[in-house]
Amino acid sequence: MSVQETIKKQIEENSVILYMKGNAQFPQCGFSSRAVSILKACGIEKFAAVNVLEEPEIRQGIKEFSNWPTIPQLYVNGEFIGGSDIMSEMYESGELQELLKNTSV
């Protein structure tokens, strides 16, 4: 299975998945930490997290998959949402909470 196929499968199998540096318990960068905090503030305690530091092929592959240059990257119900800045904006407007209501987490 190619890296792109692996990423596609991960996104399809998880209603909320965050590609990040570190994991949900121990984020390894400020942006990933902020992304985890935002998800928790939205009431999402359990979500899939892929540590791109442990999987360099995924780290590069996810950037190509989404055509987005930075990590973290959030996907909800198969849709690319964005990184921590976009998550922050969506959280502040209430849009992210609304989007996450429709997940099967």
ChimeraX attribute file (.defattr): number of C-alpha atoms within 10 A of each C-alpha:
attribute: neighborCount
match mode: 1-to-1
recipient: residues
	/A:1	6
	/A:2	9
	/A:3	15
	/A:4	15
	/A:5	12
	/A:6	14
	/A:7	18
	/A:8	14
	/A:9	12
	/A:10	17
	/A:11	22
	/A:12	16
	/A:13	13
	/A:14	19
	/A:15	19
	/A:16	24
	/A:17	22
	/A:18	27
	/A:19	27
	/A:20	27
	/A:21	23
	/A:22	19
	/A:23	19
	/A:24	22
	/A:25	8
	/A:26	11
	/A:27	17
	/A:28	15
	/A:29	13
	/A:30	12
	/A:31	18
	/A:32	24
	/A:33	20
	/A:34	18
	/A:35	25
	/A:36	26
	/A:37	17
	/A:38	20
	/A:39	22
	/A:40	14
	/A:41	12
	/A:42	17
	/A:43	12
	/A:44	17
	/A:45	12
	/A:46	12
	/A:47	16
	/A:48	18
	/A:49	21
	/A:50	22
	/A:51	20
	/A:52	20
	/A:53	15
	/A:54	11
	/A:55	11
	/A:56	11
	/A:57	13
	/A:58	20
	/A:59	21
	/A:60	15
	/A:61	19
	/A:62	24
	/A:63	16
	/A:64	12
	/A:65	15
	/A:66	15
	/A:67	9
	/A:68	14
	/A:69	12
	/A:70	17
	/A:71	21
	/A:72	30
	/A:73	25
	/A:74	24
	/A:75	20
	/A:76	21
	/A:77	18
	/A:78	17
	/A:79	13
	/A:80	16
	/A:81	17
	/A:82	20
	/A:83	23
	/A:84	23
	/A:85	13
	/A:86	15
	/A:87	20
	/A:88	18
	/A:89	12
	/A:90	18
	/A:91	18
	/A:92	12
	/A:93	11
	/A:94	12
	/A:95	12
	/A:96	20
	/A:97	18
	/A:98	13
	/A:99	15
	/A:100	18
	/A:101	12
	/A:102	11
	/A:103	13
	/A:104	10
	/A:105	13
